[in-house]
């Protein structure tokens, strides 16, 4: 079976710890539930992610070199 995390087109996905989550939420003045969602069963979702976790996705960008987005893990 192919590990999609190793594919060059799949950006880095990292599970944030609670302190990092609070920093992100404060920075954007939002609630956790306001974040875009990612399904727990998504192949790109890290294996150690649980429902309710926040994932940081860092991808290459033509305009800003790297773009960081956040997703809330849902069932």
N, CA, C and O atoms as a GROMACS GRO file, in nm:
protein
  300
    1UNK      N    1   0.083  -0.117   0.000
    1UNK     CA    2   0.000   0.000   0.000
    1UNK      C    3   0.089   0.125   0.000
    1UNK      O    4   0.195   0.126   0.062
    2UNK      N    5   0.045   0.227  -0.069
    2UNK     CA    6   0.122   0.350  -0.081
    2UNK      C    7   0.095   0.442   0.037
    2UNK      O    8  -0.020   0.462   0.076
    3UNK      N    9   0.202   0.500   0.094
    3UNK     CA   10   0.188   0.597   0.203
    3UNK      C   11   0.178   0.735   0.140
    3UNK      O   12   0.277   0.788   0.090
    4UNK      N   13   0.058   0.794   0.143
    4UNK     CA   14   0.037   0.924   0.077
    4UNK      C   15   0.118   1.035   0.143
    4UNK      O   16   0.145   1.137   0.079
    5UNK      N   17   0.157   1.018   0.269
    5UNK     CA   18   0.235   1.121   0.338
    5UNK      C   19   0.372   1.140   0.274
    5UNK      O   20   0.435   1.245   0.291
    6UNK      N   21   0.420   1.039   0.202
    6UNK     CA   22   0.551   1.046   0.140
    6UNK      C   23   0.545   1.105  -0.001
    6UNK      O   24   0.649   1.132  -0.060
    7UNK      N   25   0.426   1.126  -0.055
    7UNK     CA   26   0.412   1.178  -0.191
    7UNK      C   27   0.447   1.325  -0.195
    7UNK      O   28   0.412   1.400  -0.105
    8UNK      N   29   0.517   1.366  -0.300
    8UNK     CA   30   0.566   1.503  -0.312
    8UNK      C   31   0.455   1.607  -0.323
    8UNK      O   32   0.478   1.724  -0.293
    9UNK      N   33   0.336   1.569  -0.365
    9UNK     CA   34   0.227   1.663  -0.380
    9UNK      C   35   0.142   1.680  -0.253
    9UNK      O   36   0.054   1.766  -0.248
   10UNK      N   37   0.168   1.599  -0.152
   10UNK     CA   38   0.093   1.610  -0.027
   10UNK      C   39   0.172   1.700   0.068
   10UNK      O   40   0.285   1.668   0.105
   11UNK      N   41   0.114   1.815   0.108
   11UNK     CA   42   0.186   1.906   0.197
   11UNK      C   43   0.200   1.848   0.337
   11UNK      O   44   0.134   1.751   0.373
   12UNK      N   45   0.287   1.910   0.416
   12UNK     CA   46   0.309   1.865   0.555
   12UNK      C   47   0.185   1.889   0.640
   12UNK      O   48   0.127   1.998   0.638
   13UNK      N   49   0.144   1.786   0.714
   13UNK     CA   50   0.031   1.793   0.807
   13UNK      C   51   0.084   1.766   0.947
   13UNK      O   52   0.147   1.662   0.970
   14UNK      N   53   0.060   1.858   1.040
   14UNK     CA   54   0.111   1.844   1.176
   14UNK      C   55  -0.001   1.867   1.276
   14UNK      O   56  -0.080   1.961   1.261
   15UNK      N   57  -0.009   1.781   1.377
   15UNK     CA   58  -0.108   1.798   1.484
   15UNK      C   59  -0.053   1.901   1.582
   15UNK      O   60   0.060   1.889   1.628
   16UNK      N   61  -0.133   2.003   1.612
   16UNK     CA   62  -0.092   2.108   1.706
   16UNK      C   63  -0.122   2.068   1.849
   16UNK      O   64  -0.219   1.998   1.876
   17UNK      N   65  -0.037   2.114   1.942
   17UNK     CA   66  -0.065   2.089   2.083
   17UNK      C   67  -0.160   2.198   2.133
   17UNK      O   68  -0.176   2.300   2.065
   18UNK      N   69  -0.223   2.181   2.249
   18UNK     CA   70  -0.324   2.276   2.298
   18UNK      C   71  -0.275   2.422   2.306
   18UNK      O   72  -0.352   2.513   2.276
   19UNK      N   73  -0.150   2.444   2.345
   19UNK     CA   74  -0.098   2.581   2.354
   19UNK      C   75  -0.090   2.645   2.215
   19UNK      O   76  -0.123   2.762   2.199
   20UNK      N   77  -0.048   2.568   2.116
   20UNK     CA   78  -0.040   2.620   1.979
   20UNK      C   79  -0.179   2.650   1.925
   20UNK      O   80  -0.199   2.748   1.854
   21UNK      N   81  -0.276   2.565   1.959
   21UNK     CA   82  -0.414   2.587   1.914
   21UNK      C   83  -0.466   2.719   1.970
   21UNK      O   84  -0.525   2.798   1.896
   22UNK      N   85  -0.444   2.744   2.098
   22UNK     CA   86  -0.490   2.869   2.159
   22UNK      C   87  -0.426   2.990   2.093
   22UNK      O   88  -0.492   3.092   2.074
   23UNK      N   89  -0.299   2.980   2.059
   23UNK     CA   90  -0.228   3.090   1.991
   23UNK      C   91  -0.292   3.120   1.856
   23UNK      O   92  -0.314   3.236   1.822
   24UNK      N   93  -0.322   3.016   1.780
   24UNK     CA   94  -0.385   3.032   1.648
   24UNK      C   95  -0.524   3.094   1.662
   24UNK      O   96  -0.558   3.188   1.589
   25UNK      N   97  -0.602   3.043   1.754
   25UNK     CA   98  -0.738   3.093   1.773
   25UNK      C   99  -0.738   3.240   1.816
   25UNK      O  100  -0.822   3.318   1.771
   26UNK      N  101  -0.645   3.277   1.903
   26UNK     CA  102  -0.635   3.416   1.946
   26UNK      C  103  -0.588   3.506   1.832
   26UNK      O  104  -0.639   3.617   1.815
   27UNK      N  105  -0.492   3.458   1.754
   27UNK     CA  106  -0.439   3.536   1.642
   27UNK      C  107  -0.548   3.574   1.542
   27UNK      O  108  -0.552   3.686   1.492
   28UNK      N  109  -0.637   3.479   1.515
   28UNK     CA  110  -0.743   3.503   1.416
   28UNK      C  111  -0.876   3.542   1.479
   28UNK      O  112  -0.974   3.567   1.408
   29UNK      N  113  -0.881   3.548   1.610
   29UNK     CA  114  -1.004   3.584   1.684
   29UNK      C  115  -1.122   3.497   1.641
   29UNK      O  116  -1.228   3.546   1.603
   30UNK      N  117  -1.100   3.367   1.648
   30UNK     CA  118  -1.203   3.270   1.609
   30UNK      C  119  -1.218   3.162   1.716
   30UNK      O  120  -1.137   3.153   1.808
   31UNK      N  121  -1.322   3.082   1.701
   31UNK     CA  122  -1.342   2.964   1.785
   31UNK      C  123  -1.292   2.843   1.706
   31UNK      O  124  -1.278   2.849   1.583
   32UNK      N  125  -1.264   2.738   1.776
   32UNK     CA  126  -1.216   2.614   1.713
   32UNK      C  127  -1.312   2.566   1.605
   32UNK      O  128  -1.270   2.518   1.500
   33UNK      N  129  -1.441   2.577   1.632
   33UNK     CA  130  -1.542   2.528   1.537
   33UNK      C  131  -1.554   2.615   1.412
   33UNK      O  132  -1.619   2.576   1.315
   34UNK      N  133  -1.491   2.733   1.412
   34UNK     CA  134  -1.491   2.819   1.294
   34UNK      C  135  -1.390   2.775   1.189
   34UNK      O  136  -1.396   2.819   1.074
   35UNK      N  137  -1.297   2.688   1.228
   35UNK     CA  138  -1.195   2.641   1.135
   35UNK      C  139  -1.255   2.551   1.027
   35UNK      O  140  -1.355   2.483   1.052
   36UNK      N  141  -1.196   2.551   0.908
   36UNK     CA  142  -1.238   2.453   0.807
   36UNK      C  143  -1.214   2.312   0.861
   36UNK      O  144  -1.131   2.293   0.950
   37UNK      N  145  -1.285   2.216   0.809
   37UNK     CA  146  -1.280   2.079   0.863
   37UNK      C  147  -1.196   1.986   0.774
   37UNK      O  148  -1.181   2.010   0.654
   38UNK      N  149  -1.144   1.880   0.836
   38UNK     CA  150  -1.081   1.770   0.765
   38UNK      C  151  -1.131   1.642   0.831
   38UNK      O  152  -1.134   1.633   0.953
   39UNK      N  153  -1.171   1.546   0.751
   39UNK     CA  154  -1.222   1.421   0.806
   39UNK      C  155  -1.108   1.337   0.863
   39UNK      O  156  -0.999   1.333   0.807
   40UNK      N  157  -1.136   1.271   0.973
   40UNK     CA  158  -1.037   1.183   1.038
   40UNK      C  159  -0.989   1.075   0.942
   40UNK      O  160  -0.874   1.032   0.950
   41UNK      N  161  -1.076   1.031   0.853
   41UNK     CA  162  -1.041   0.923   0.761
   41UNK      C  163  -0.972   0.973   0.633
   41UNK      O  164  -0.939   0.893   0.546
   42UNK      N  165  -0.949   1.103   0.622
   42UNK     CA  166  -0.878   1.158   0.506
   42UNK      C  167  -0.739   1.097   0.504
   42UNK      O  168  -0.671   1.093   0.606
   43UNK      N  169  -0.697   1.050   0.389
   43UNK     CA  170  -0.567   0.981   0.378
   43UNK      C  171  -0.450   1.071   0.415
   43UNK      O  172  -0.346   1.021   0.458
   44UNK      N  173  -0.464   1.203   0.399
   44UNK     CA  174  -0.356   1.295   0.432
   44UNK      C  175  -0.352   1.332   0.580
   44UNK      O  176  -0.253   1.388   0.627
   45UNK      N  177  -0.457   1.300   0.653
   45UNK     CA  178  -0.464   1.332   0.796
   45UNK      C  179  -0.362   1.245   0.871
   45UNK      O  180  -0.358   1.124   0.849
   46UNK      N  181  -0.281   1.304   0.959
   46UNK     CA  182  -0.182   1.225   1.033
   46UNK      C  183  -0.247   1.113   1.113
   46UNK      O  184  -0.358   1.128   1.164
   47UNK      N  185  -0.178   1.002   1.124
   47UNK     CA  186  -0.230   0.886   1.194
   47UNK      C  187  -0.258   0.908   1.341
   47UNK      O  188  -0.344   0.841   1.399
   48UNK      N  189  -0.186   1.003   1.403
   48UNK     CA  190  -0.206   1.028   1.545
   48UNK      C  191  -0.310   1.136   1.573
   48UNK      O  192  -0.329   1.176   1.688
   49UNK      N  193  -0.377   1.184   1.468
   49UNK     CA  194  -0.480   1.288   1.486
   49UNK      C  195  -0.610   1.225   1.535
   49UNK      O  196  -0.651   1.119   1.488
   50UNK      N  197  -0.673   1.292   1.630
   50UNK     CA  198  -0.802   1.247   1.684
   50UNK      C  199  -0.907   1.353   1.656
   50UNK      O  200  -0.874   1.469   1.629
   51UNK      N  201  -1.033   1.313   1.662
   51UNK     CA  202  -1.142   1.407   1.643
   51UNK      C  203  -1.128   1.519   1.746
   51UNK      O  204  -1.111   1.493   1.865
   52UNK      N  205  -1.136   1.644   1.700
   52UNK     CA  206  -1.120   1.759   1.788
   52UNK      C  207  -0.982   1.822   1.782
   52UNK      O  208  -0.963   1.934   1.828
   53UNK      N  209  -0.884   1.750   1.725
   53UNK     CA  210  -0.750   1.806   1.709
   53UNK      C  211  -0.750   1.911   1.599
   53UNK      O  212  -0.840   1.915   1.515
   54UNK      N  213  -0.648   1.995   1.599
   54UNK     CA  214  -0.629   2.092   1.492
   54UNK      C  215  -0.501   2.055   1.418
   54UNK      O  216  -0.397   2.031   1.479
   55UNK      N  217  -0.512   2.052   1.286
   55UNK     CA  218  -0.400   2.016   1.199
   55UNK      C  219  -0.347   2.143   1.133
   55UNK      O  220  -0.424   2.225   1.084
   56UNK      N  221  -0.214   2.158   1.133
   56UNK     CA  222  -0.150   2.267   1.060
   56UNK      C  223  -0.099   2.209   0.929
   56UNK      O  224  -0.026   2.110   0.928
   57UNK      N  225  -0.138   2.270   0.818
   57UNK     CA  226  -0.096   2.224   0.686
   57UNK      C  227  -0.008   2.332   0.626
   57UNK      O  228  -0.051   2.447   0.610
   58UNK      N  229   0.115   2.295   0.591
   58UNK     CA  230   0.210   2.390   0.533
   58UNK      C  231   0.237   2.346   0.390
   58UNK      O  232   0.290   2.238   0.366
   59UNK      N  233   0.200   2.432   0.296
   59UNK     CA  234   0.219   2.398   0.155
   59UNK      C  235   0.296   2.508   0.084
   59UNK      O  236   0.301   2.622   0.130
   60UNK      N  237   0.357   2.472  -0.027
   60UNK     CA  238   0.430   2.569  -0.108
   60UNK      C  239   0.331   2.665  -0.172
   60UNK      O  240   0.218   2.629  -0.206
   61UNK      N  241   0.376   2.790  -0.187
   61UNK     CA  242   0.292   2.893  -0.246
   61UNK      C  243   0.375   2.975  -0.343
   61UNK      O  244   0.490   3.008  -0.314
   62UNK      N  245   0.317   3.008  -0.456
   62UNK     CA  246   0.389   3.090  -0.554
   62UNK      C  247   0.405   3.234  -0.507
   62UNK      O  248   0.502   3.301  -0.544
   63UNK      N  249   0.312   3.282  -0.427
   63UNK     CA  250   0.314   3.423  -0.387
   63UNK      C  251   0.383   3.449  -0.253
   63UNK      O  252   0.441   3.555  -0.234
   64UNK      N  253   0.376   3.354  -0.160
   64UNK     CA  254   0.433   3.377  -0.027
   64UNK      C  255   0.538   3.274   0.013
   64UNK      O  256   0.573   3.266   0.130
   65UNK      N  257   0.587   3.197  -0.082
   65UNK     CA  258   0.684   3.090  -0.059
   65UNK      C  259   0.620   2.972   0.013
   65UNK      O  260   0.625   2.859  -0.037
   66UNK      N  261   0.560   2.996   0.132
   66UNK     CA  262   0.487   2.891   0.202
   66UNK      C  263   0.358   2.947   0.259
   66UNK      O  264   0.353   3.060   0.308
   67UNK      N  265   0.254   2.866   0.252
   67UNK     CA  266   0.125   2.906   0.308
   67UNK      C  267   0.086   2.806   0.417
   67UNK      O  268   0.101   2.685   0.400
   68UNK      N  269   0.038   2.859   0.528
   68UNK     CA  270  -0.004   2.774   0.640
   68UNK      C  271  -0.153   2.789   0.660
   68UNK      O  272  -0.205   2.900   0.669
   69UNK      N  273  -0.222   2.675   0.666
   69UNK     CA  274  -0.365   2.673   0.692
   69UNK      C  275  -0.393   2.575   0.805
   69UNK      O  276  -0.309   2.490   0.837
   70UNK      N  277  -0.509   2.588   0.865
   70UNK     CA  278  -0.545   2.505   0.979
   70UNK      C  279  -0.678   2.436   0.953
   70UNK      O  280  -0.767   2.494   0.891
   71UNK      N  281  -0.691   2.313   1.000
   71UNK     CA  282  -0.813   2.236   0.984
   71UNK      C  283  -0.848   2.168   1.116
   71UNK      O  284  -0.759   2.123   1.189
   72UNK      N  285  -0.977   2.161   1.145
   72UNK     CA  286  -1.028   2.090   1.261
   72UNK      C  287  -1.063   1.948   1.219
   72UNK      O  288  -1.133   1.928   1.120
   73UNK      N  289  -1.014   1.848   1.294
   73UNK     CA  290  -1.041   1.708   1.261
   73UNK      C  291  -1.180   1.672   1.309
   73UNK      O  292  -1.214   1.691   1.425
   74UNK      N  293  -1.262   1.619   1.216
   74UNK     CA  294  -1.398   1.575   1.248
   74UNK      C  295  -1.415   1.429   1.209
   74UNK      O  296  -1.332   1.374   1.136
   75UNK      N  297  -1.521   1.368   1.259
   75UNK     CA  298  -1.546   1.226   1.233
   75UNK      C  299  -1.596   1.201   1.093
   75UNK      O  300  -1.622   1.086   1.057
   0.00000   0.00000   0.00000
